[in-house]
Amino acid sequence: MASAVAALASGAIRRPVLLQPFVEEIRTRGEWSLVFIDSAFTHAVLKHPATGDFRVQPHLGGTVQAGPPPAGVLAAARTALAALPRAALYARIDGVETREGFRVMEVEVNEPGLFFTHAPDAAERLAEALLHAL
């Protein structure tokens, strides 16, 4: 991370970036993505990196599997959602289970991928929420 900070400070990186601390458990436990529409939980996926990697994106070899999150993961995601300054029409809370509990890594409320291929009914729910918001 120090090299990324130095690159930003020196101007070597000139575009917006997102830096996150590395969480070792992402390699063994994966990263959860929990989707909420109109503040209601709709579905979750667990993403795992390819062997020897830490990146969970499918185009980098990662896998995605739909499934119910553990109760503590869902509770932590709800807490993160409640901390937003206003209710989000849709949101994705990403994080990793660690020894200390669920660590929120991202709260996506602006153009997040919502994994609708793993939960087609959630896409319909979002369309209904959008119509209701109009």
Residue pairs with C-beta under 8 A, 6 or more apart in sequence:
1 19
1 21
1 22
4 13
4 17
4 19
5 19
7 13
8 17
20 105
20 106
22 54
23 96
23 98
23 103
23 105
25 96
25 97
25 98
25 99
26 49
26 54
26 56
26 96
27 49
27 53
27 54
29 96
29 97
29 98
30 46
30 47
30 48
30 49
30 56
30 96
31 46
31 47
31 48
31 56
31 94
31 95
31 96
31 105
32 44
32 45
32 46
32 47
32 69
32 73
32 77
32 94
32 95
32 96
32 97
32 102
33 44
33 45
33 46
33 47
33 92
33 93
33 94
33 115
34 41
34 43
34 44
34 69
34 73
34 74
34 77
34 92
34 93
34 94
35 41
35 42
35 43
35 44
35 90
35 91
35 92
35 114
35 115
35 119
35 122
36 42
36 77
36 81
36 88
36 90
36 91
36 92
36 93
37 89
37 90
37 122
37 125
37 126
37 129
38 87
38 89
38 90
38 125
38 129
38 132
39 81
39 87
39 88
40 125
41 74
41 77
41 78
42 119
42 121
42 122
42 125
43 66
43 115
43 118
43 119
43 122
44 66
44 67
44 68
44 69
44 73
44 74
45 64
45 65
45 66
45 67
45 115
45 118
46 64
46 65
46 67
46 69
47 56
47 57
47 62
47 63
47 64
47 65
48 56
48 62
48 63
48 65
49 55
49 56
49 60
49 61
49 62
50 60
50 61
50 62
50 63
53 60
53 61
53 62
55 61
55 62
56 62
56 64
58 64
64 115
64 118
65 118
66 115
66 118
66 119
69 77
70 97
72 97
72 101
72 102
73 95
73 97
73 102
76 95
76 101
76 102
76 104
77 93
77 95
77 102
77 104
80 93
80 95
80 104
80 107
81 88
81 91
81 93
81 107
84 91
84 107
84 109
88 109
89 126
89 129
89 130
89 133
90 109
90 112
90 114
90 126
90 129
91 107
91 108
91 109
91 112
92 106
92 107
92 108
92 109
92 112
92 113
92 114
93 104
93 106
93 107
93 108
94 104
94 105
94 106
94 107
94 108
95 102
95 103
95 104
95 105
95 106
96 102
96 103
96 105
97 103
114 122
114 123
114 126
116 122
116 123
